[in-house]
Amino acid sequence: MNEPQVWTLIGVFAAGLFGMITLMSTMFVRIVRTEIGSVRSEIRTEIGSVRGELGSLRSEMQSEFRGMHQRIDRLDSDVNALMKHTFGIQRD
């Protein structure tokens, strides 16, 4: 082969190589974007379920705290009754 044919083949191979690199990088970027999108949707789903669990935990804790406040109020009235009975003292 003479010199112009060699340079033509080099140019064709280089163009093919760059074309293949461009195609593969474009496909890779599309795949990465798709996977990132699916990860985002999964994370949103999990965050939603965690928020639901936290909401139910919050309501459960509030009901338990209400029960504890009632018990403390009852204990306070019992202590007041004992002090009045024993010492004749009444607290405010």
C-alpha positions as CSV (number, residue, x, y, z in Angstrom):
1,M,0.0,0.0,0.0
2,N,1.2,3.5,-0.7
3,E,1.2,6.3,1.8
4,P,-2.2,8.0,1.0
5,Q,-4.0,4.6,1.4
6,V,-2.3,4.1,4.8
7,W,-3.3,7.6,6.0
8,T,-6.9,6.9,4.8
9,L,-7.0,3.7,6.7
10,I,-5.6,5.4,9.8
11,G,-8.3,8.1,9.5
12,V,-11.1,5.5,9.0
13,F,-9.9,3.5,12.0
14,A,-9.6,6.6,14.1
15,A,-13.1,7.8,13.1
16,G,-14.5,4.4,13.9
17,L,-12.7,4.3,17.3
18,F,-13.9,7.8,18.2
19,G,-17.4,6.9,17.1
20,M,-17.4,3.8,19.2
21,I,-16.1,5.7,22.2
22,T,-18.8,8.3,21.7
23,L,-21.5,5.7,21.4
24,M,-20.4,3.8,24.5
25,S,-20.0,6.9,26.6
26,T,-23.5,8.1,25.6
27,M,-25.0,4.7,26.5
28,F,-23.1,4.6,29.8
29,V,-24.4,8.1,30.7
30,R,-27.9,7.1,29.9
31,I,-27.7,3.9,32.0
32,V,-26.2,5.8,34.9
33,R,-29.0,8.5,34.8
34,T,-31.6,5.7,34.7
35,E,-30.1,4.0,37.6
36,I,-29.8,7.2,39.6
37,G,-33.4,7.9,38.9
38,S,-34.5,4.5,40.2
39,V,-32.4,4.9,43.3
40,R,-34.0,8.3,43.9
41,S,-37.5,6.9,43.6
42,E,-36.6,4.0,46.0
43,I,-35.2,6.5,48.5
44,R,-38.3,8.6,48.3
45,T,-40.4,5.5,49.0
46,E,-38.3,4.6,52.0
47,I,-38.4,8.1,53.3
48,G,-42.2,8.1,53.0
49,S,-42.4,4.8,55.0
50,V,-40.0,6.2,57.6
51,R,-42.1,9.3,58.0
52,G,-45.2,7.1,58.5
53,E,-43.5,5.1,61.1
54,L,-42.3,8.2,62.9
55,G,-45.8,9.6,62.8
56,S,-47.2,6.5,64.4
57,L,-44.4,6.5,67.0
58,R,-45.1,10.1,67.8
59,S,-48.8,9.4,68.4
60,E,-48.0,6.3,70.5
61,M,-45.6,8.3,72.6
62,Q,-48.0,11.1,73.1
63,S,-50.7,8.7,74.3
64,E,-48.2,7.1,76.7
65,F,-47.1,10.5,78.0
66,R,-50.8,11.4,78.6
67,G,-51.1,8.3,80.7
68,M,-48.0,9.1,82.6
69,H,-49.3,12.6,83.3
70,Q,-52.5,11.2,84.6
71,R,-50.6,8.8,86.9
72,I,-48.4,11.6,88.2
73,D,-51.5,13.8,88.9
74,R,-53.1,10.9,90.7
75,L,-49.9,10.4,92.7
76,D,-49.8,14.1,93.6
77,S,-53.4,14.0,94.9
78,D,-52.6,10.9,96.9
79,V,-49.5,12.6,98.5
80,N,-51.7,15.7,99.3
81,A,-54.3,13.4,101.0
82,L,-51.6,11.6,103.0
83,M,-50.0,14.9,104.1
84,K,-53.4,16.3,105.1
85,H,-54.3,13.2,107.0
86,T,-50.9,12.7,108.7
87,F,-49.7,16.3,109.3
88,G,-52.8,18.3,108.8
89,I,-50.9,20.2,106.0
90,Q,-52.4,20.9,102.7
91,R,-50.2,21.8,99.8
92,D,-51.3,24.1,97.0
